[in-house]
């Protein structure tokens, strides 16, 4: 057998070899076995290469629509001049990419739009994307001057702006936001819930049709305050205020609202009127940028599992929703397939597969196939 044949065989073996299982660490073996904690396998071939010589910037939001397509928002403005060399005629790659991209289930880009336009203030730093049940697209922003959220049709036609460009926090304002990070919409009640956010320290609720203010609350359902807080101390009593950023809002099917208080390493659970239900901490000893970045629910009818991303520790955690206990985790800080650099967002498709987004220098989407 020639050396060329041996080399060809080795290359083919690498091409057809299945991706490795995500390196799962079981945290609670008894509970994990009882709950049937799922396993995941990284898919290094999702998404497909971007068309039009495009390149992803910091990926700061992702969400699925009702057709199984993955909507992504990224910060094209964060790309460096070297990364955009093709636009300057300096190299073959790459070119500035529209901030909103839509991928089909196979990972192909099927739609793109976004950016400044007439009648609205496009955010200076895109953050978060949400597709509501009426097929409207909501977008936030976390630049210090981003005091607004935007509502569009799925084709990018502007519908509504809530808030306005503004500097500085005001967690009790009724006409503006404070660098809003995330959105969830109750279409039946015509209400939009906002994780507000990087400047403010609250959940704010507005009419999703008119933009009229309805109510807001801070940690424990109390009135929020913008007074300076001491640095996070895991040994101290739990903070009576949300920290910056209030990073996610998520409705469970049983009507509870989960709020990611990222830098306090916890989520708090509320009823829709702001009544506090409970709070739960994760990796409390972490001192970097907190541990509860974003969460998504498993696709079973009872939403048995919560999947949580932690950008400080570079991992996905699997939490049993009934007990709020960690069952398992996978990932670590790194740049290889299945590792994370500044993991920031998480979404789950109808088949139970997990998708993650990375900001800072991560600048990518990863898919993890559920195996069970």
ChimeraX attribute file (.defattr): number of C-alpha atoms within 10 A of each C-alpha:
attribute: neighborCount
match mode: 1-to-1
recipient: residues
	/A:1	5
	/A:2	7
	/A:3	8
	/A:4	9
	/A:5	10
	/A:6	11
	/A:7	11
	/A:8	11
	/A:9	12
	/A:10	11
	/A:11	11
	/A:12	11
	/A:13	11
	/A:14	10
	/A:15	10
	/A:16	8
	/A:17	8
	/A:18	12
	/A:19	15
	/A:20	13
	/A:21	16
	/A:22	19
	/A:23	16
	/A:24	17
	/A:25	13
	/A:26	17
	/A:27	15
	/A:28	13
	/A:29	13
	/A:30	11
	/A:31	17
	/A:32	19
	/A:33	12
	/A:34	9
	/A:35	13
	/A:36	14
	/A:37	18
	/A:38	16
	/A:39	18
	/A:40	21
	/A:41	20
	/A:42	23
	/A:43	19
	/A:44	17
	/A:45	13
	/A:46	17
	/A:47	18
	/A:48	12
	/A:49	13
	/A:50	15
	/A:51	11
	/A:52	11
	/A:53	15
	/A:54	18
	/A:55	20
	/A:56	25
	/A:57	25
	/A:58	27
	/A:59	28
	/A:60	29
	/A:61	30
	/A:62	27
	/A:63	22
	/A:64	23
	/A:65	18
	/A:66	13
	/A:67	9
	/A:68	15
	/A:69	19
	/A:70	24
	/A:71	24
	/A:72	23
	/A:73	29
	/A:74	28
	/A:75	24
	/A:76	23
	/A:77	15
	/A:78	16
	/A:79	19
	/A:80	11
	/A:81	14
	/A:82	13
	/A:83	18
	/A:84	22
	/A:85	16
	/A:86	17
	/A:87	16
	/A:88	13
	/A:89	10
	/A:90	12
	/A:91	12
	/A:92	12
	/A:93	18
	/A:94	22
	/A:95	20
	/A:96	22
	/A:97	24
	/A:98	19
	/A:99	20
	/A:100	22
	/A:101	21
	/A:102	22
	/A:103	21
	/A:104	16
	/A:105	15
	/A:106	12
	/A:107	17
	/A:108	18
	/A:109	19
	/A:110	12
	/A:111	15
	/A:112	18
	/A:113	15
	/A:114	17
	/A:115	14
	/A:116	10
	/A:117	10
	/A:118	7
	/A:119	10
	/A:120	17
	/A:121	18
	/A:122	21
	/A:123	23
	/A:124	18
	/A:125	20
	/A:126	28
	/A:127	27
	/A:128	26
	/A:129	27
	/A:130	24
	/A:131	23
	/A:132	18
	/A:133	13
	/A:134	11
	/A:135	13
	/A:136	19
	/A:137	22
	/A:138	24
	/A:139	25
	/A:140	33
	/A:141	28
	/A:142	25
	/A:143	20
	/A:144	18
	/A:145	20
	/A:146	30
	/A:147	29
	/A:148	26
	/A:149	30
	/A:150	20
	/A:151	23
	/A:152	18
	/A:153	15
	/A:154	18
	/A:155	12
	/A:156	16
	/A:157	14
	/A:158	18
	/A:159	15
	/A:160	18
	/A:161	19
	/A:162	20
	/A:163	22
	/A:164	17
	/A:165	18
	/A:166	16
	/A:167	15
	/A:168	15
	/A:169	23
	/A:170	18
	/A:171	24
	/A:172	20
	/A:173	14
	/A:174	16
	/A:175	14
	/A:176	22
	/A:177	33
	/A:178	32
	/A:179	35
	/A:180	36
	/A:181	29
	/A:182	30
	/A:183	26
	/A:184	21
	/A:185	25
	/A:186	16
	/A:187	14
	/A:188	8
	/A:189	9
	/A:190	13
	/A:191	21
	/A:192	21
	/A:193	24
	/A:194	27
	/A:195	30
	/A:196	34
	/A:197	30
	/A:198	23
	/A:199	27
	/A:200	29
	/A:201	31
	/A:202	35
	/A:203	27
	/A:204	27
	/A:205	26
	/A:206	21
	/A:207	19
	/A:208	19
	/A:209	13
	/A:210	12
	/A:211	18
	/A:212	15
	/A:213	19
	/A:214	12
	/A:215	15
	/A:216	23
	/A:217	22
	/A:218	24
	/A:219	26
	/A:220	20
	/A:221	21
	/A:222	15
	/A:223	14
	/A:224	21
	/A:225	20
	/A:226	17
	/A:227	8
	/A:228	7
	/A:229	12
	/A:230	8
	/A:231	10
	/A:232	20
	/A:233	14
	/A:234	14
	/A:235	8
	/A:236	7
	/A:237	7
	/A:238	15
	/A:239	14
	/A:240	13
	/A:241	21
	/A:242	30
	/A:243	29
	/A:244	21
	/A:245	26
	/A:246	32
	/A:247	30
	/A:248	30
	/A:249	25
	/A:250	23
	/A:251	20
	/A:252	12
	/A:253	11
	/A:254	9
	/A:255	12
	/A:256	15
	/A:257	25
	/A:258	22
	/A:259	28
	/A:260	28
	/A:261	31
	/A:262	24
	/A:263	23
	/A:264	28
	/A:265	25
	/A:266	22
	/A:267	28
	/A:268	20
	/A:269	24
	/A:270	21
	/A:271	15
	/A:272	15
	/A:273	12
	/A:274	21
	/A:275	14
	/A:276	18
	/A:277	14
	/A:278	11
	/A:279	17
	/A:280	12
	/A:281	16
	/A:282	21
	/A:283	15
	/A:284	16
	/A:285	13
	/A:286	17
	/A:287	16
	/A:288	11
	/A:289	18
	/A:290	25
	/A:291	29
	/A:292	28
	/A:293	26
	/A:294	28
	/A:295	27
	/A:296	22
	/A:297	23
	/A:298	21
	/A:299	16
	/A:300	11
	/A:301	7
	/A:302	13
	/A:303	16
	/A:304	17
	/A:305	26
	/A:306	20
	/A:307	22
	/A:308	26
	/A:309	29
	/A:310	27
	/A:311	26
	/A:312	21
	/A:313	20
	/A:314	20
	/A:315	22
	/A:316	26
	/A:317	24
	/A:318	28
	/A:319	23
	/A:320	21
	/A:321	16
	/A:322	11
	/A:323	11
	/A:324	15
	/A:325	19
	/A:326	22
	/A:327	23
	/A:328	22
	/A:329	21
	/A:330	20
	/A:331	20
	/A:332	19
	/A:333	16
	/A:334	13
	/A:335	11
	/A:336	10
	/A:337	17
	/A:338	25
	/A:339	20
	/A:340	28
	/A:341	23
	/A:342	23
	/A:343	30
	/A:344	28
	/A:345	28
	/A:346	26
	/A:347	25
	/A:348	23
	/A:349	19
	/A:350	13
	/A:351	12
	/A:352	19
	/A:353	18
	/A:354	22
	/A:355	22
	/A:356	23
	/A:357	27
	/A:358	24
	/A:359	23
	/A:360	16
	/A:361	14
	/A:362	19
	/A:363	21
	/A:364	21
	/A:365	22
	/A:366	21
	/A:367	24
	/A:368	22
	/A:369	18
	/A:370	14
	/A:371	11
	/A:372	9
